[in-house]
Amino acid sequence: MGGRIHGFLGGVLLTSVFTYYTTEYIHKNQQFISQQLRQSNRITQRIVNQEAIPQDNTPRDSRILTTNRNFKETCKDIWNEEIITAVNWIYSIDWYDLGLNLDKKVLSYINKN
């Protein structure tokens, strides 16, 4: 009897959590869409009213800016790239399949002895 009650309460909890997060998701989307519609309405009103759109008449800077990097920063970048490569390799391992293969090898070794 206790299992049924726990199952019922677990179902109620799961449904409540699902409903809550769905409501929050819908509310956030509603806020985003409302903001985009207000912004679009402002742009439309500016076009309809033919308000002057301010233009940036400042000349562009034609200078080329260069930055120099020292040896230490270059070494840091290479080190970070190697770390990222190692982490990506670790994430690419199928640990479940590796565990199954290891388990089979251990069992076959034990059965041979």
Gaussian input, Z-matrix of N, CA and C with variables (Angstrom, degrees):
# hf/3-21g

backbone

0 1
 N
 C     1     B1
 C     2     B2     1     A1
 N     3     B3     2     A2     1     D1
 C     4     B4     3     A3     2     D2
 C     5     B5     4     A4     3     D3
 N     6     B6     5     A5     4     D4
 C     7     B7     6     A6     5     D5
 C     8     B8     7     A7     6     D6
 N     9     B9     8     A8     7     D7
 C    10    B10     9     A9     8     D8
 C    11    B11    10    A10     9     D9
 N    12    B12    11    A11    10    D10
 C    13    B13    12    A12    11    D11
 C    14    B14    13    A13    12    D12
 N    15    B15    14    A14    13    D13
 C    16    B16    15    A15    14    D14
 C    17    B17    16    A16    15    D15
 N    18    B18    17    A17    16    D16
 C    19    B19    18    A18    17    D17
 C    20    B20    19    A19    18    D18
 N    21    B21    20    A20    19    D19
 C    22    B22    21    A21    20    D20
 C    23    B23    22    A22    21    D21
 N    24    B24    23    A23    22    D22
 C    25    B25    24    A24    23    D23
 C    26    B26    25    A25    24    D24
 N    27    B27    26    A26    25    D25
 C    28    B28    27    A27    26    D26
 C    29    B29    28    A28    27    D27
 N    30    B30    29    A29    28    D28
 C    31    B31    30    A30    29    D29
 C    32    B32    31    A31    30    D30
 N    33    B33    32    A32    31    D31
 C    34    B34    33    A33    32    D32
 C    35    B35    34    A34    33    D33
 N    36    B36    35    A35    34    D34
 C    37    B37    36    A36    35    D35
 C    38    B38    37    A37    36    D36
 N    39    B39    38    A38    37    D37
 C    40    B40    39    A39    38    D38
 C    41    B41    40    A40    39    D39
 N    42    B42    41    A41    40    D40
 C    43    B43    42    A42    41    D41
 C    44    B44    43    A43    42    D42
 N    45    B45    44    A44    43    D43
 C    46    B46    45    A45    44    D44
 C    47    B47    46    A46    45    D45
 N    48    B48    47    A47    46    D46
 C    49    B49    48    A48    47    D47
 C    50    B50    49    A49    48    D48
 N    51    B51    50    A50    49    D49
 C    52    B52    51    A51    50    D50
 C    53    B53    52    A52    51    D51
 N    54    B54    53    A53    52    D52
 C    55    B55    54    A54    53    D53
 C    56    B56    55    A55    54    D54
 N    57    B57    56    A56    55    D55
 C    58    B58    57    A57    56    D56
 C    59    B59    58    A58    57    D57
 N    60    B60    59    A59    58    D58
 C    61    B61    60    A60    59    D59
 C    62    B62    61    A61    60    D60
 N    63    B63    62    A62    61    D61
 C    64    B64    63    A63    62    D62
 C    65    B65    64    A64    63    D63
 N    66    B66    65    A65    64    D64
 C    67    B67    66    A66    65    D65
 C    68    B68    67    A67    66    D66
 N    69    B69    68    A68    67    D67
 C    70    B70    69    A69    68    D68
 C    71    B71    70    A70    69    D69
 N    72    B72    71    A71    70    D70
 C    73    B73    72    A72    71    D71
 C    74    B74    73    A73    72    D72
 N    75    B75    74    A74    73    D73
 C    76    B76    75    A75    74    D74
 C    77    B77    76    A76    75    D75
 N    78    B78    77    A77    76    D76
 C    79    B79    78    A78    77    D77
 C    80    B80    79    A79    78    D78
 N    81    B81    80    A80    79    D79
 C    82    B82    81    A81    80    D80
 C    83    B83    82    A82    81    D81
 N    84    B84    83    A83    82    D82
 C    85    B85    84    A84    83    D83
 C    86    B86    85    A85    84    D84
 N    87    B87    86    A86    85    D85
 C    88    B88    87    A87    86    D86
 C    89    B89    88    A88    87    D87
 N    90    B90    89    A89    88    D88
 C    91    B91    90    A90    89    D89
 C    92    B92    91    A91    90    D90
 N    93    B93    92    A92    91    D91
 C    94    B94    93    A93    92    D92
 C    95    B95    94    A94    93    D93
 N    96    B96    95    A95    94    D94
 C    97    B97    96    A96    95    D95
 C    98    B98    97    A97    96    D96
 N    99    B99    98    A98    97    D97
 C   100   B100    99    A99    98    D98
 C   101   B101   100   A100    99    D99
 N   102   B102   101   A101   100   D100
 C   103   B103   102   A102   101   D101
 C   104   B104   103   A103   102   D102
 N   105   B105   104   A104   103   D103
 C   106   B106   105   A105   104   D104
 C   107   B107   106   A106   105   D105
 N   108   B108   107   A107   106   D106
 C   109   B109   108   A108   107   D107
 C   110   B110   109   A109   108   D108
 N   111   B111   110   A110   109   D109
 C   112   B112   111   A111   110   D110
 C   113   B113   112   A112   111   D111
 N   114   B114   113   A113   112   D112
 C   115   B115   114   A114   113   D113
 C   116   B116   115   A115   114   D114
 N   117   B117   116   A116   115   D115
 C   118   B118   117   A117   116   D116
 C   119   B119   118   A118   117   D117
 N   120   B120   119   A119   118   D118
 C   121   B121   120   A120   119   D119
 C   122   B122   121   A121   120   D120
 N   123   B123   122   A122   121   D121
 C   124   B124   123   A123   122   D122
 C   125   B125   124   A124   123   D123
 N   126   B126   125   A125   124   D124
 C   127   B127   126   A126   125   D125
 C   128   B128   127   A127   126   D126
 N   129   B129   128   A128   127   D127
 C   130   B130   129   A129   128   D128
 C   131   B131   130   A130   129   D129
 N   132   B132   131   A131   130   D130
 C   133   B133   132   A132   131   D131
 C   134   B134   133   A133   132   D132
 N   135   B135   134   A134   133   D133
 C   136   B136   135   A135   134   D134
 C   137   B137   136   A136   135   D135
 N   138   B138   137   A137   136   D136
 C   139   B139   138   A138   137   D137
 C   140   B140   139   A139   138   D138
 N   141   B141   140   A140   139   D139
 C   142   B142   141   A141   140   D140
 C   143   B143   142   A142   141   D141
 N   144   B144   143   A143   142   D142
 C   145   B145   144   A144   143   D143
 C   146   B146   145   A145   144   D144
 N   147   B147   146   A146   145   D145
 C   148   B148   147   A147   146   D146
 C   149   B149   148   A148   147   D147
 N   150   B150   149   A149   148   D148
 C   151   B151   150   A150   149   D149
 C   152   B152   151   A151   150   D150
 N   153   B153   152   A152   151   D151
 C   154   B154   153   A153   152   D152
 C   155   B155   154   A154   153   D153
 N   156   B156   155   A155   154   D154
 C   157   B157   156   A156   155   D155
 C   158   B158   157   A157   156   D156
 N   159   B159   158   A158   157   D157
 C   160   B160   159   A159   158   D158
 C   161   B161   160   A160   159   D159
 N   162   B162   161   A161   160   D160
 C   163   B163   162   A162   161   D161
 C   164   B164   163   A163   162   D162
 N   165   B165   164   A164   163   D163
 C   166   B166   165   A165   164   D164
 C   167   B167   166   A166   165   D165
 N   168   B168   167   A167   166   D166
 C   169   B169   168   A168   167   D167
 C   170   B170   169   A169   168   D168
 N   171   B171   170   A170   169   D169
 C   172   B172   171   A171   170   D170
 C   173   B173   172   A172   171   D171
 N   174   B174   173   A173   172   D172
 C   175   B175   174   A174   173   D173
 C   176   B176   175   A175   174   D174
 N   177   B177   176   A176   175   D175
 C   178   B178   177   A177   176   D176
 C   179   B179   178   A178   177   D177
 N   180   B180   179   A179   178   D178
 C   181   B181   180   A180   179   D179
 C   182   B182   181   A181   180   D180
 N   183   B183   182   A182   181   D181
 C   184   B184   183   A183   182   D182
 C   185   B185   184   A184   183   D183
 N   186   B186   185   A185   184   D184
 C   187   B187   186   A186   185   D185
 C   188   B188   187   A187   186   D186
 N   189   B189   188   A188   187   D187
 C   190   B190   189   A189   188   D188
 C   191   B191   190   A190   189   D189
 N   192   B192   191   A191   190   D190
 C   193   B193   192   A192   191   D191
 C   194   B194   193   A193   192   D192
 N   195   B195   194   A194   193   D193
 C   196   B196   195   A195   194   D194
 C   197   B197   196   A196   195   D195
 N   198   B198   197   A197   196   D196
 C   199   B199   198   A198   197   D197
 C   200   B200   199   A199   198   D198
 N   201   B201   200   A200   199   D199
 C   202   B202   201   A201   200   D200
 C   203   B203   202   A202   201   D201
 N   204   B204   203   A203   202   D202
 C   205   B205   204   A204   203   D203
 C   206   B206   205   A205   204   D204
 N   207   B207   206   A206   205   D205
 C   208   B208   207   A207   206   D206
 C   209   B209   208   A208   207   D207
 N   210   B210   209   A209   208   D208
 C   211   B211   210   A210   209   D209
 C   212   B212   211   A211   210   D210
 N   213   B213   212   A212   211   D211
 C   214   B214   213   A213   212   D212
 C   215   B215   214   A214   213   D213
 N   216   B216   215   A215   214   D214
 C   217   B217   216   A216   215   D215
 C   218   B218   217   A217   216   D216
 N   219   B219   218   A218   217   D217
 C   220   B220   219   A219   218   D218
 C   221   B221   220   A220   219   D219
 N   222   B222   221   A221   220   D220
 C   223   B223   222   A222   221   D221
 C   224   B224   223   A223   222   D222
 N   225   B225   224   A224   223   D223
 C   226   B226   225   A225   224   D224
 C   227   B227   226   A226   225   D225
 N   228   B228   227   A227   226   D226
 C   229   B229   228   A228   227   D227
 C   230   B230   229   A229   228   D228
 N   231   B231   230   A230   229   D229
 C   232   B232   231   A231   230   D230
 C   233   B233   232   A232   231   D231
 N   234   B234   233   A233   232   D232
 C   235   B235   234   A234   233   D233
 C   236   B236   235   A235   234   D234
 N   237   B237   236   A236   235   D235
 C   238   B238   237   A237   236   D236
 C   239   B239   238   A238   237   D237
 N   240   B240   239   A239   238   D238
 C   241   B241   240   A240   239   D239
 C   242   B242   241   A241   240   D240
 N   243   B243   242   A242   241   D241
 C   244   B244   243   A243   242   D242
 C   245   B245   244   A244   243   D243
 N   246   B246   245   A245   244   D244
 C   247   B247   246   A246   245   D245
 C   248   B248   247   A247   246   D246
 N   249   B249   248   A248   247   D247
 C   250   B250   249   A249   248   D248
 C   251   B251   250   A250   249   D249
 N   252   B252   251   A251   250   D250
 C   253   B253   252   A252   251   D251
 C   254   B254   253   A253   252   D252
 N   255   B255   254   A254   253   D253
 C   256   B256   255   A255   254   D254
 C   257   B257   256   A256   255   D255
 N   258   B258   257   A257   256   D256
 C   259   B259   258   A258   257   D257
 C   260   B260   259   A259   258   D258
 N   261   B261   260   A260   259   D259
 C   262   B262   261   A261   260   D260
 C   263   B263   262   A262   261   D261
 N   264   B264   263   A263   262   D262
 C   265   B265   264   A264   263   D263
 C   266   B266   265   A265   264   D264
 N   267   B267   266   A266   265   D265
 C   268   B268   267   A267   266   D266
 C   269   B269   268   A268   267   D267
 N   270   B270   269   A269   268   D268
 C   271   B271   270   A270   269   D269
 C   272   B272   271   A271   270   D270
 N   273   B273   272   A272   271   D271
 C   274   B274   273   A273   272   D272
 C   275   B275   274   A274   273   D273
 N   276   B276   275   A275   274   D274
 C   277   B277   276   A276   275   D275
 C   278   B278   277   A277   276   D276
 N   279   B279   278   A278   277   D277
 C   280   B280   279   A279   278   D278
 C   281   B281   280   A280   279   D279
 N   282   B282   281   A281   280   D280
 C   283   B283   282   A282   281   D281
 C   284   B284   283   A283   282   D282
 N   285   B285   284   A284   283   D283
 C   286   B286   285   A285   284   D284
 C   287   B287   286   A286   285   D285
 N   288   B288   287   A287   286   D286
 C   289   B289   288   A288   287   D287
 C   290   B290   289   A289   288   D288
 N   291   B291   290   A290   289   D289
 C   292   B292   291   A291   290   D290
 C   293   B293   292   A292   291   D291
 N   294   B294   293   A293   292   D292
 C   295   B295   294   A294   293   D293
 C   296   B296   295   A295   294   D294
 N   297   B297   296   A296   295   D295
 C   298   B298   297   A297   296   D296
 C   299   B299   298   A298   297   D297
 N   300   B300   299   A299   298   D298
 C   301   B301   300   A300   299   D299
 C   302   B302   301   A301   300   D300
 N   303   B303   302   A302   301   D301
 C   304   B304   303   A303   302   D302
 C   305   B305   304   A304   303   D303
 N   306   B306   305   A305   304   D304
 C   307   B307   306   A306   305   D305
 C   308   B308   307   A307   306   D306
 N   309   B309   308   A308   307   D307
 C   310   B310   309   A309   308   D308
 C   311   B311   310   A310   309   D309
 N   312   B312   311   A311   310   D310
 C   313   B313   312   A312   311   D311
 C   314   B314   313   A313   312   D312
 N   315   B315   314   A314   313   D313
 C   316   B316   315   A315   314   D314
 C   317   B317   316   A316   315   D315
 N   318   B318   317   A317   316   D316
 C   319   B319   318   A318   317   D317
 C   320   B320   319   A319   318   D318
 N   321   B321   320   A320   319   D319
 C   322   B322   321   A321   320   D320
 C   323   B323   322   A322   321   D321
 N   324   B324   323   A323   322   D322
 C   325   B325   324   A324   323   D323
 C   326   B326   325   A325   324   D324
 N   327   B327   326   A326   325   D325
 C   328   B328   327   A327   326   D326
 C   329   B329   328   A328   327   D327
 N   330   B330   329   A329   328   D328
 C   331   B331   330   A330   329   D329
 C   332   B332   331   A331   330   D330
 N   333   B333   332   A332   331   D331
 C   334   B334   333   A333   332   D332
 C   335   B335   334   A334   333   D333
 N   336   B336   335   A335   334   D334
 C   337   B337   336   A336   335   D335
 C   338   B338   337   A337   336   D336

   B1=1.4480
   B2=1.5220
   B3=1.3416
   B4=1.4574
   B5=1.5216
   B6=1.3435
   B7=1.4582
   B8=1.5134
   B9=1.3221
   B10=1.4662
   B11=1.5207
   B12=1.3110
   B13=1.4653
   B14=1.5224
   B15=1.3400
   B16=1.4613
   B17=1.5236
   B18=1.3130
   B19=1.4571
   B20=1.5156
   B21=1.3267
   B22=1.4602
   B23=1.5258
   B24=1.3308
   B25=1.4605
   B26=1.5288
   B27=1.3215
   B28=1.4641
   B29=1.5212
   B30=1.3311
   B31=1.4588
   B32=1.5139
   B33=1.3327
   B34=1.4608
   B35=1.5222
   B36=1.3293
   B37=1.4619
   B38=1.5229
   B39=1.3280
   B40=1.4592
   B41=1.5235
   B42=1.3197
   B43=1.4605
   B44=1.5201
   B45=1.3301
   B46=1.4626
   B47=1.5225
   B48=1.3140
   B49=1.4663
   B50=1.5174
   B51=1.3311
   B52=1.4564
   B53=1.5260
   B54=1.3243
   B55=1.4581
   B56=1.5216
   B57=1.3292
   B58=1.4652
   B59=1.5221
   B60=1.3528
   B61=1.4537
   B62=1.5263
   B63=1.3205
   B64=1.4608
   B65=1.5254
   B66=1.3293
   B67=1.4612
   B68=1.5232
   B69=1.3206
   B70=1.4636
   B71=1.5294
   B72=1.3210
   B73=1.4663
   B74=1.5237
   B75=1.3106
   B76=1.4601
   B77=1.5266
   B78=1.3264
   B79=1.4641
   B80=1.5297
   B81=1.3303
   B82=1.4677
   B83=1.5187
   B84=1.3397
   B85=1.4651
   B86=1.5216
   B87=1.3269
   B88=1.4561
   B89=1.5313
   B90=1.3279
   B91=1.4637
   B92=1.5272
   B93=1.3224
   B94=1.4557
   B95=1.5276
   B96=1.3267
   B97=1.4634
   B98=1.5205
   B99=1.3237
   B100=1.4668
   B101=1.5217
   B102=1.3142
   B103=1.4617
   B104=1.5284
   B105=1.3157
   B106=1.4636
   B107=1.5228
   B108=1.3405
   B109=1.4621
   B110=1.5259
   B111=1.3414
   B112=1.4697
   B113=1.5247
   B114=1.3180
   B115=1.4605
   B116=1.5252
   B117=1.3044
   B118=1.4561
   B119=1.5201
   B120=1.3232
   B121=1.4616
   B122=1.5296
   B123=1.3309
   B124=1.4661
   B125=1.5283
   B126=1.3228
   B127=1.4664
   B128=1.5190
   B129=1.3244
   B130=1.4608
   B131=1.5236
   B132=1.3064
   B133=1.4660
   B134=1.5245
   B135=1.3168
   B136=1.4651
   B137=1.5167
   B138=1.3379
   B139=1.4651
   B140=1.5272
   B141=1.3366
   B142=1.4668
   B143=1.5186
   B144=1.3173
   B145=1.4645
   B146=1.5208
   B147=1.3176
   B148=1.4577
   B149=1.5282
   B150=1.2995
   B151=1.4602
   B152=1.5224
   B153=1.2733
   B154=1.4634
   B155=1.5179
   B156=1.2887
   B157=1.4588
   B158=1.5205
   B159=1.3236
   B160=1.4708
   B161=1.5237
   B162=1.3124
   B163=1.4550
   B164=1.5156
   B165=1.2799
   B166=1.4553
   B167=1.5245
   B168=1.3138
   B169=1.4586
   B170=1.5189
   B171=1.3014
   B172=1.4561
   B173=1.5237
   B174=1.3028
   B175=1.4683
   B176=1.5314
   B177=1.2939
   B178=1.4633
   B179=1.5190
   B180=1.3104
   B181=1.4571
   B182=1.5238
   B183=1.3199
   B184=1.4622
   B185=1.5240
   B186=1.3003
   B187=1.4573
   B188=1.5232
   B189=1.2821
   B190=1.4566
   B191=1.5195
   B192=1.3047
   B193=1.4561
   B194=1.5196
   B195=1.2950
   B196=1.4574
   B197=1.5181
   B198=1.2706
   B199=1.4667
   B200=1.5163
   B201=1.2726
   B202=1.4616
   B203=1.5123
   B204=1.3065
   B205=1.4605
   B206=1.5226
   B207=1.3011
   B208=1.4551
   B209=1.5355
   B210=1.3043
   B211=1.4643
   B212=1.5198
   B213=1.3235
   B214=1.4615
   B215=1.5351
   B216=1.3378
   B217=1.4588
   B218=1.5243
   B219=1.3199
   B220=1.4556
   B221=1.5230
   B222=1.3249
   B223=1.4644
   B224=1.5277
   B225=1.3259
   B226=1.4644
   B227=1.5202
   B228=1.3267
   B229=1.4584
   B230=1.5164
   B231=1.3228
   B232=1.4677
   B233=1.5157
   B234=1.3229
   B235=1.4639
   B236=1.5275
   B237=1.3346
   B238=1.4603
   B239=1.5255
   B240=1.3257
   B241=1.4589
   B242=1.5228
   B243=1.3319
   B244=1.4649
   B245=1.5281
   B246=1.3222
   B247=1.4693
   B248=1.5225
   B249=1.3265
   B250=1.4673
   B251=1.5227
   B252=1.3185
   B253=1.4594
   B254=1.5308
   B255=1.3352
   B256=1.4615
   B257=1.5223
   B258=1.3155
   B259=1.4645
   B260=1.5208
   B261=1.3234
   B262=1.4649
   B263=1.5201
   B264=1.3456
   B265=1.4580
   B266=1.5251
   B267=1.3285
   B268=1.4640
   B269=1.5226
   B270=1.3309
   B271=1.4628
   B272=1.5236
   B273=1.3346
   B274=1.4587
   B275=1.5285
   B276=1.3170
   B277=1.4620
   B278=1.5211
   B279=1.3402
   B280=1.4609
   B281=1.5329
   B282=1.3225
   B283=1.4578
   B284=1.5209
   B285=1.3276
   B286=1.4651
   B287=1.5280
   B288=1.3445
   B289=1.4604
   B290=1.5289
   B291=1.3162
   B292=1.4570
   B293=1.5267
   B294=1.3399
   B295=1.4600
   B296=1.5168
   B297=1.3383
   B298=1.4621
   B299=1.5204
   B300=1.3242
   B301=1.4649
   B302=1.5199
   B303=1.3234
   B304=1.4627
   B305=1.5243
   B306=1.3152
   B307=1.4668
   B308=1.5295
   B309=1.3325
   B310=1.4627
   B311=1.5212
   B312=1.3336
   B313=1.4716
   B314=1.5236
   B315=1.3413
   B316=1.4624
   B317=1.5272
   B318=1.3362
   B319=1.4574
   B320=1.5226
   B321=1.3363
   B322=1.4668
   B323=1.5218
   B324=1.3239
   B325=1.4672
   B326=1.5292
   B327=1.3418
   B328=1.4754
   B329=1.5173
   B330=1.3199
   B331=1.4717
   B332=1.5157
   B333=1.3314
   B334=1.4553
   B335=1.5152
   B336=1.3325
   B337=1.4740
   B338=1.4673
   A1=110.53
   A2=115.91
   A3=119.59
   A4=111.80
   A5=116.89
   A6=120.53
   A7=111.81
   A8=116.23
   A9=120.05
   A10=110.41
   A11=115.78
   A12=119.71
   A13=110.10
   A14=116.18
   A15=119.36
   A16=111.17
   A17=116.56
   A18=120.10
   A19=111.72
   A20=116.22
   A21=120.27
   A22=110.68
   A23=116.16
   A24=119.67
   A25=111.33
   A26=117.09
   A27=120.48
   A28=110.84
   A29=116.53
   A30=120.46
   A31=111.74
   A32=116.73
   A33=120.63
   A34=109.89
   A35=117.04
   A36=120.93
   A37=111.24
   A38=116.72
   A39=120.59
   A40=110.96
   A41=117.08
   A42=120.56
   A43=111.00
   A44=116.73
   A45=120.31
   A46=111.52
   A47=116.67
   A48=120.84
   A49=110.02
   A50=117.18
   A51=121.48
   A52=110.80
   A53=116.60
   A54=121.07
   A55=110.82
   A56=117.13
   A57=121.11
   A58=111.37
   A59=116.93
   A60=119.95
   A61=111.74
   A62=117.27
   A63=119.87
   A64=109.84
   A65=117.03
   A66=121.06
   A67=110.75
   A68=117.73
   A69=121.32
   A70=110.91
   A71=116.52
   A72=120.66
   A73=110.27
   A74=117.09
   A75=121.17
   A76=110.01
   A77=117.40
   A78=121.12
   A79=110.83
   A80=117.59
   A81=120.81
   A82=110.94
   A83=116.82
   A84=119.52
   A85=110.78
   A86=117.13
   A87=121.08
   A88=110.44
   A89=116.69
   A90=120.07
   A91=110.93
   A92=117.26
   A93=121.13
   A94=110.69
   A95=116.55
   A96=120.60
   A97=110.27
   A98=117.56
   A99=120.25
   A100=110.96
   A101=116.77
   A102=120.85
   A103=110.48
   A104=117.49
   A105=120.34
   A106=111.41
   A107=116.99
   A108=119.61
   A109=111.74
   A110=117.21
   A111=119.83
   A112=110.51
   A113=116.71
   A114=120.83
   A115=110.56
   A116=117.12
   A117=120.89
   A118=111.17
   A119=117.04
   A120=121.39
   A121=110.65
   A122=117.18
   A123=120.40
   A124=110.98
   A125=116.02
   A126=119.66
   A127=110.00
   A128=116.71
   A129=120.62
   A130=110.78
   A131=117.89
   A132=121.13
   A133=111.26
   A134=117.15
   A135=119.98
   A136=110.75
   A137=116.42
   A138=119.64
   A139=110.06
   A140=115.91
   A141=119.79
   A142=110.56
   A143=117.13
   A144=120.78
   A145=112.72
   A146=116.79
   A147=123.95
   A148=111.74
   A149=115.04
   A150=119.04
   A151=108.31
   A152=114.35
   A153=119.13
   A154=109.84
   A155=114.32
   A156=119.78
   A157=106.97
   A158=117.37
   A159=118.79
   A160=110.69
   A161=114.96
   A162=120.34
   A163=108.98
   A164=113.39
   A165=119.44
   A166=108.33
   A167=116.42
   A168=121.16
   A169=113.04
   A170=116.99
   A171=118.55
   A172=109.24
   A173=118.11
   A174=119.97
   A175=110.15
   A176=113.41
   A177=118.81
   A178=109.99
   A179=114.33
   A180=120.12
   A181=108.02
   A182=116.92
   A183=120.64
   A184=112.22
   A185=117.53
   A186=119.75
   A187=109.69
   A188=115.41
   A189=121.17
   A190=107.46
   A191=114.87
   A192=119.56
   A193=108.94
   A194=115.96
   A195=120.71
   A196=108.47
   A197=114.00
   A198=119.10
   A199=108.09
   A200=115.43
   A201=121.37
   A202=108.67
   A203=113.92
   A204=119.27
   A205=108.10
   A206=114.30
   A207=116.49
   A208=109.60
   A209=115.86
   A210=122.38
   A211=111.51
   A212=117.13
   A213=121.46
   A214=111.18
   A215=117.65
   A216=120.49
   A217=111.64
   A218=116.57
   A219=120.48
   A220=110.43
   A221=116.99
   A222=120.84
   A223=111.11
   A224=116.44
   A225=119.83
   A226=110.89
   A227=116.88
   A228=120.42
   A229=111.97
   A230=116.29
   A231=120.01
   A232=110.00
   A233=117.69
   A234=121.74
   A235=110.31
   A236=117.20
   A237=120.32
   A238=111.58
   A239=116.61
   A240=119.82
   A241=110.90
   A242=117.14
   A243=120.50
   A244=111.09
   A245=116.92
   A246=120.53
   A247=110.27
   A248=116.10
   A249=119.89
   A250=110.49
   A251=117.42
   A252=121.06
   A253=110.54
   A254=117.29
   A255=120.63
   A256=111.24
   A257=117.43
   A258=120.65
   A259=110.41
   A260=117.48
   A261=120.17
   A262=111.25
   A263=117.17
   A264=120.17
   A265=110.45
   A266=116.89
   A267=120.18
   A268=110.60
   A269=116.91
   A270=120.24
   A271=112.15
   A272=117.68
   A273=120.11
   A274=112.57
   A275=118.21
   A276=121.39
   A277=108.86
   A278=115.66
   A279=121.13
   A280=107.30
   A281=115.60
   A282=120.90
   A283=112.00
   A284=117.01
   A285=120.02
   A286=110.21
   A287=115.72
   A288=120.18
   A289=110.43
   A290=117.07
   A291=121.49
   A292=110.87
   A293=116.19
   A294=120.32
   A295=112.20
   A296=116.90
   A297=119.93
   A298=111.47
   A299=117.19
   A300=120.44
   A301=111.36
   A302=116.97
   A303=120.64
   A304=110.77
   A305=116.81
   A306=121.91
   A307=110.43
   A308=117.35
   A309=120.71
   A310=111.02
   A311=116.83
   A312=120.06
   A313=111.16
   A314=116.53
   A315=119.52
   A316=109.87
   A317=116.98
   A318=119.93
   A319=111.85
   A320=117.43
   A321=119.54
   A322=110.33
   A323=118.23
   A324=121.58
   A325=110.99
   A326=115.31
   A327=119.96
   A328=110.28
   A329=117.70
   A330=121.35
   A331=112.50
   A332=118.45
   A333=121.53
   A334=111.47
   A335=117.40
   A336=120.82
   A337=111.95
   D1=-37.58
   D2=-179.35
   D3=-65.30
   D4=-32.29
   D5=178.62
   D6=-64.95
   D7=-37.14
   D8=179.35
   D9=-67.20
   D10=-41.80
   D11=179.97
   D12=-65.03
   D13=-44.60
   D14=177.87
   D15=-63.09
   D16=-39.85
   D17=177.58
   D18=-63.50
   D19=-42.71
   D20=178.55
   D21=-63.25
   D22=-47.23
   D23=-179.62
   D24=-64.78
   D25=-36.32
   D26=176.45
   D27=-64.53
   D28=-40.87
   D29=177.30
   D30=-64.52
   D31=-40.79
   D32=177.99
   D33=-63.44
   D34=-43.72
   D35=179.13
   D36=-62.74
   D37=-46.30
   D38=-179.76
   D39=-61.99
   D40=-43.45
   D41=179.73
   D42=-65.78
   D43=-39.78
   D44=179.30
   D45=-64.36
   D46=-44.45
   D47=179.68
   D48=-63.62
   D49=-44.44
   D50=179.24
   D51=-61.21
   D52=-43.07
   D53=179.60
   D54=-65.36
   D55=-43.32
   D56=-179.52
   D57=-60.91
   D58=-49.63
   D59=-177.53
   D60=-68.44
   D61=-33.73
   D62=176.12
   D63=-65.00
   D64=-41.89
   D65=178.48
   D66=-63.18
   D67=-43.39
   D68=178.14
   D69=-62.65
   D70=-41.07
   D71=179.77
   D72=-63.78
   D73=-44.60
   D74=179.20
   D75=-64.38
   D76=-40.04
   D77=-179.49
   D78=-64.74
   D79=-43.21
   D80=178.44
   D81=-64.01
   D82=-41.65
   D83=177.56
   D84=-64.19
   D85=-38.60
   D86=179.50
   D87=-63.47
   D88=-42.27
   D89=178.10
   D90=-63.43
   D91=-43.45
   D92=-179.53
   D93=-63.21
   D94=-45.94
   D95=-179.19
   D96=-65.04
   D97=-40.20
   D98=178.19
   D99=-62.14
   D100=-42.45
   D101=178.84
   D102=-63.13
   D103=-43.11
   D104=179.37
   D105=-65.94
   D106=-38.20
   D107=178.22
   D108=-66.98
   D109=-39.71
   D110=177.21
   D111=-62.86
   D112=-43.15
   D113=179.40
   D114=-64.34
   D115=-42.64
   D116=177.36
   D117=-63.46
   D118=-38.97
   D119=178.60
   D120=-64.48
   D121=-40.31
   D122=177.32
   D123=-62.13
   D124=-43.61
   D125=179.66
   D126=-63.99
   D127=-42.65
   D128=178.71
   D129=-62.01
   D130=-42.31
   D131=179.00
   D132=-64.25
   D133=-37.39
   D134=178.14
   D135=-66.21
   D136=-37.44
   D137=179.13
   D138=-70.09
   D139=-43.16
   D140=-179.28
   D141=-64.97
   D142=-41.95
   D143=-179.43
   D144=-79.84
   D145=-4.49
   D146=179.51
   D147=54.58
   D148=42.19
   D149=176.23
   D150=-70.97
   D151=145.09
   D152=-179.30
   D153=-69.59
   D154=129.06
   D155=177.38
   D156=-86.91
   D157=121.29
   D158=-177.45
   D159=-64.60
   D160=132.70
   D161=179.15
   D162=-108.38
   D163=141.51
   D164=179.42
   D165=-87.23
   D166=107.03
   D167=-176.70
   D168=-98.26
   D169=11.11
   D170=179.63
   D171=-74.50
   D172=136.87
   D173=-179.38
   D174=-69.48
   D175=148.70
   D176=178.44
   D177=-75.87
   D178=147.95
   D179=178.71
   D180=-77.98
   D181=120.43
   D182=-176.49
   D183=-93.68
   D184=2.36
   D185=179.94
   D186=-75.98
   D187=147.60
   D188=176.85
   D189=-102.67
   D190=122.18
   D191=179.78
   D192=-97.90
   D193=130.14
   D194=177.46
   D195=-118.50
   D196=148.86
   D197=175.52
   D198=-120.97
   D199=140.53
   D200=178.48
   D201=-100.12
   D202=137.72
   D203=178.43
   D204=-110.94
   D205=142.09
   D206=178.68
   D207=-92.84
   D208=173.68
   D209=-175.69
   D210=-63.35
   D211=-37.04
   D212=-178.33
   D213=-62.72
   D214=-43.98
   D215=179.90
   D216=-66.87
   D217=-36.27
   D218=177.23
   D219=-64.48
   D220=-42.21
   D221=177.59
   D222=-63.34
   D223=-39.42
   D224=177.65
   D225=-61.65
   D226=-42.67
   D227=179.59
   D228=-63.53
   D229=-42.50
   D230=178.10
   D231=-63.83
   D232=-43.38
   D233=178.50
   D234=-60.83
   D235=-46.03
   D236=-179.80
   D237=-62.35
   D238=-38.39
   D239=178.62
   D240=-64.94
   D241=-39.47
   D242=177.83
   D243=-65.96
   D244=-40.34
   D245=178.49
   D246=-63.50
   D247=-44.43
   D248=179.66
   D249=-62.97
   D250=-40.38
   D251=177.92
   D252=-62.85
   D253=-42.33
   D254=179.53
   D255=-65.58
   D256=-42.28
   D257=179.52
   D258=-64.94
   D259=-41.97
   D260=177.69
   D261=-63.08
   D262=-36.80
   D263=177.18
   D264=-65.12
   D265=-42.31
   D266=179.14
   D267=-63.64
   D268=-40.81
   D269=178.16
   D270=-66.62
   D271=-25.49
   D272=-177.56
   D273=-79.87
   D274=-11.19
   D275=-179.03
   D276=-72.70
   D277=134.71
   D278=174.87
   D279=-87.30
   D280=92.97
   D281=-173.15
   D282=-65.67
   D283=-33.29
   D284=-179.89
   D285=-65.24
   D286=-47.36
   D287=179.55
   D288=-65.05
   D289=-39.20
   D290=177.71
   D291=-61.64
   D292=-42.31
   D293=177.93
   D294=-64.46
   D295=-40.67
   D296=177.96
   D297=-63.66
   D298=-44.28
   D299=178.89
   D300=-63.72
   D301=-41.71
   D302=178.56
   D303=-64.17
   D304=-41.06
   D305=178.92
   D306=-63.24
   D307=-42.37
   D308=178.55
   D309=-63.30
   D310=-42.26
   D311=-179.11
   D312=-66.55
   D313=-40.29
   D314=179.54
   D315=-66.00
   D316=-43.36
   D317=179.44
   D318=-64.74
   D319=-40.09
   D320=178.50
   D321=-66.75
   D322=-36.14
   D323=177.80
   D324=-66.55
   D325=-41.85
   D326=179.85
   D327=-66.63
   D328=-40.92
   D329=-178.53
   D330=-68.74
   D331=-27.23
   D332=178.40
   D333=-70.83
   D334=-31.75
   D335=-177.06
   D336=-85.04

